[in-house]
Amino acid sequence: MDSLLQFLLILFSTLLALLFSVYFYGLKRPTTGKARSFSSAPQSGGAWPIIGHMHLFGGKQLTHKILGAMADKAFSSRPSIAASKLLGYDLAMFGFAPYGPYWQVETAIRDLHKMWVSKGSAESGVTVDMKQWFGELTLNIVLRMVGGKRYVGPSADGEESESRRNQKVMRDFVCLFGVFVLSDAIPFLGWLDFNGYEKTMKRTAKELDILVGGWLEEHKQRRLLGGKEKQEQDFMDAMLKILEKANIAGFDGDTINKATCLNVILAGSDTTMVTLTWALSLLLNNPQVLKKAKDELDIHVGKDRLVDESDINNLIYLQAIIKETLRLYPASPLIALRSAKEDCTLSVGYHRSYCGTTNVRNYKTDMHRKP
């Protein structure tokens, strides 16, 4: 009986939300005969009456894969979705904030060698999970730059169990931006918290805030003990100096600092790990490309030193490999959502979009693989 009542309540709420949507859409449509006519967007198959394609979302399948299966085919702002609000300090992360004044804020390889020496040989080698190694390497590099920390590996700052837990929280943050939240499509039904994603987002946001907040307090104490003449050691130190007594778009300095540092860490670690893993996989499966890349390195760098940043401009083929990897396997297929900040027309009269319309671009299965 409870299940039936819940179903009827959801159905009633959905119908009511649909009626409101149709009503407001009708108010915005041009009614004069002089109004310009617009072609409607092509409709994907599989839609149900009233709820459209919403029945396809909410399962275990990732959102960008669902959209890719559905589709054959002057947005500068960001939509205010649940993940951006609950995980991003209520839109304080500049990567997910709507367009506005707030946009002004803008050594693992050695360990791998030790494992090879202890467990492998020149003939047999040793099996290594490169995704894990790349993940730990990139996370340590970014954490060292932003917060002066090293959280993974034998030289980690803290217990290994705590480091793994913090690493998992950061991974959860990225994954939660790829799930379908019912309230993003029908705000009226936000109280339902379908699949419990909003509850998980709140818990993840709280854990991340405790983690980054702890770093911030450490930096403040270090600045007090070292005096104002002490040179900044990392990105968080520099932000503390810049944002002292700041208040931008309603956000205080500490919130901006935590949100920006967390934004840099999460955007620079997980995405780099995914790209490096795919690049290595593609090279190993295309030995002729790998040989050309090695030949280019031998010509411009040689075998007596490591690659330096100044060598990048000369490594044209290596640049092409990275670009092709990003095209085939983008690290964040759907994270670059956009919303219209004013009424506009897409593709020269092809389709009319009103202010606030969310634009979802499916890089992985559509835009990057079709001419």
N, C-alpha and C positions, 0 to 999 in steps of 0.2 A: 504493500500500500504506500509506504514511504517512497519507494522508487517511482511509482506511478505519479504521485503528487509532485515529486521533484521534476519529472519529465514534463508534466503539464505546466509547471511554473516556468521552466526554461522555454517551452514552446510559446507561452503567453508573453514572456519578456522579449523573445525574439521577434514575434509579430508586432509588438508595440514599438520596438526600436525600428523595425522596418517601416512602419507607418510614419514615424517621425522623420526618417531619412527621406522617404518619398515626398513628404510634405515640404521639407526645406529645400530639396532638390528642385521641386516645382516652382518654389519662390524665386530661385536663382536663374531659371531658364529664361531666355529672352522671349518676350511675348509680342513684340511689334513685327509688322511685316517686313520692315527694313533690316531687321536683325540678320546678321550673317549666319548662314547655315553651316553646320559642322558635321563631318562624317563621324559616325560612332566607331568606337574601337572594336576590333575583331573579337568575337567571343569564343572562348575555349569550350570544348565539349565536356560533357559530364556534369553540368550544373543541375542542381535540383531546384524545384520551385521555391521561391521565397528566400531560402538560405544560400542559393547559388553554389559556390564551390567550397563553402566552409566545412562541409563534411569530410573533405579530403585532408584537412589539417588536424593537428592535435595528436596524431599517433606517434610512432617511434621514428618515422621517416623524417629526415631533415627537410626544413622548409624549402631550401633552394633546389633540392631534388624534386620535390612535389611541383614547384613552379616550372622547373625544366621539363617535366613530363607533360604539363598542361600546355606549354607555349611552343609554337613553331617560330615564332617570330622574335629651363631656365630656372632647373631646380637647384637652389643654393642653400636652402634651409634643411633642418633635420626634423623629422616627426617626433612628437613627444610620446614615445612608446613606453610601456611598463618597464622594460629592461633599462632604458636610459634614465628613468626617474628613480627606480629602486636600487640599481647597481651603480649608477653614475652620479651619486650625490645630488639627486634632484636636478639633473641636467647641468651640473657644474663641470663635467668633463667636456673640454672644448671639442673633442672629436664627435660628441653626440649632442651638443647643445644647439638649439635653434639659432637661426641667423639673427644677429643683433649686436649690441655693444659688448657683450661678454666675449665675442670672438677676438677681442684685443689681447686676451690672455693665450695667448697662444704658447784554471788553466787545465782543461779537460783532456787535451790531446796527450799530455804527459801521462795522465792516469791511464789512458787507453794503451799507451806504449808499455806501461808497467803490467797491464793485464796480458798483453800479447807475450811479454817476456816470461811471465809466470805460468800461463796456461796454453800458449800456442807455440808454433815453430814456423820456420821459414817455409816449410813444405805444406803443413796442414793449415796454418793460420788459426784464427779463433773467431767464432761467431759473435758479432756485436750488434746490439740494437741501436742503430745510428740515430733513430728518432729520439731515443732517450738521451744519448750523448749530445746531440745537437741542442735538445731542449735544455739540458743542464748548462751547456756552454753559453748559449745565448742569454739565458736567464741570469747567470752569474755576471756576465759582462754588463748587462743593462742595470742590474741591481747595484753593481759596484759604481757605475756612473751616476745613478740617480740617488741612491741612499747610502753608498759606502759599505754595502753588505755583500757577503758571499754566502748564499744559502744552500748550495748543493755541492757535494764532493767532500774529500778528506779534509780540506781546509775551511769548511763551512763555519760560519759564525753561529753557533748554537747546536742543539741536539739534532741528530739526523731525523728522528721521528717528527720533531716540530717543523723541520725544513720540508719534509715530504708533505705534511699536512698543509703548509702554506702554499706549496707548489700546486697541490690539488685544488685549493680554493681559487687560485688564479686560473687554472684550467676550467673550473666550473664557470667562472665569470665569462670566459670566451664562449663556452658551449651554450650558456643561457641566452646569449644574443642571437642564437640560431633557432630558437624554439618559437612555436606559434602560441601567442597569448590571446585568449578570446577577447579581452577588454580592448586590445589594440584595434580590433575590427568592429566591435560593438561595445563602446564605452559603458553603455547602460547595464551590461552584464558583468562589469568588473568585480562585483561582489561574489560571483560564483567561484572565481579562481580555479577554472577548469584545469585539471591535471596537477594542481598545486604548484605551478611554476612561480607565481608571485610570492608565495610563502618561501620557496627555495631562494628566490632572488633576495628577499629581505634578510634571510639568514646569511647568505653569502656576502651581501653588502656589509652586514654587521661585523663579520669576521675580518673582512678586508679593512674596514675602518679601524678596528682594533690594531691590526698589524701595522698599517701605515701611520696611524696615530701614535703608536709606540716609537716608530722611527723619528717622527716629527718632534716628540718630546725629548728624545735623545739628542737631536741636533740643537734644540733650544738650550738644553743644559750645557752642552759642549760650548755653545757660543757664550753663555754666561760665564763659564769657567775660563774660557780662553780670551775673553775681552773682545771689543769691537775691532781691534786691529788684526785679529786672526784672519788669515786668508781663507776664502771659501774652499771646502774640500770636494764638494760634489754638487749635483744639480739642486738638491733640496736645500743646501746651504745658500746657494745663490738665490733661490726663490724666497727664502726667509728674509734676505736682505732687501729684495725688490718689493715684496708684499707687506712690509712692516706697516701696520695700521691701515692696510688697504681695505676698501669696500667697493667692489665692482659688481654692478647689476644685482645688488642685494646679497652677494656672497662675501664673507669675511676672508681675511688672508689665510687662515689655517685651512678652511674648506677648499679654497682655490689651490693651495699648495698640495694638499692630500689628493685632490681630484686630478690635478695635472701630473703629479709624479706617478700616480697609479695608471693614468692614461698612457704615459710614456713607457712604463714597464710592460704593460699588457700588450700594447701595440707593437713594441719592439722586440719582444721575446718569442711569443708563440707564433706570430706570423713568420718571423725569420726561420724558426725551427722547421715549420711546414715547408717553406720554400727550399731550404737547404736539403731536406730529406727527399723531396721530389726531384730536385736537380741531380742529386747523386744517383737516385734510382734510374732516372732517364739516361744519364751518362753510362751507367753500367749495362743498360739494355741497348745502347747504341754505341758500340765500341769504336766505330769509325769517327763519330763525333768526339769521343773521349780522346782519341789519338790526335785529332786536329787541335783540341784544346791544349794538350800536353806539348805539342810542337810549338804553339804560339807562346806558351810560357817559357820554353827553352830558348826561343829567339829573343824575347824581350826582357826576360828576368834571369834566365840561366839556372844552373843547378847548384850554385854556391851560396845562394841567399834566399830568404823568404820573400814573398810578394809584399810590396809596400803600396800604400795608398796612391802614391805618385805614379805607380805603374798602370793603374786602372785605365787611363785614357788610351794607352797603347794596346790594351787587351780587348780588341774589338769583337773577336769571336766569342770570348768569355762573356762579354756583355750581352751578346745575342742569345747565348745559352740561358742566362738568367731571365731575360725578357720573354723567351719562349716558354720557360718554366712557369712564369707568372701568368702567361696567357692560357696555358693548358690547365694549370692547377692553381688558381688564385687562392691565397690563404684564407680570405674572408669573402665568400661568394655573395652574401646578402647583407653584410654589415653596413654598406654604404647607402643606407636609405636616404631619400630626399623628400622634402615636402614643399609645395609651391607656396611662396609668400605673397602671391597675388594671382588673380585670374590670368590664364595664359593659354595659348594654342600651341600644340605640338605638331611638328612635321607639316607646316604650311597648311593649316586648315584641316588636318587629318583628325584631330581630336581635341576637344576643349577640356581643360582642367581648371577647377576652381581653387581659390585660396584655401590652403590646408590639405589639399589632396596629397596623399602619400604615393611616392613613385618608387617601385621596387625593381631594381635592375639585377637580373640573375646572370652574373658574370660567368660562372663556371659552366653551365649547361646550355647557355644561349648566346650571349653577346660575344664571347671570346672564341666560339667554335663555329659560328655561321657568318658568311660574308655579308 
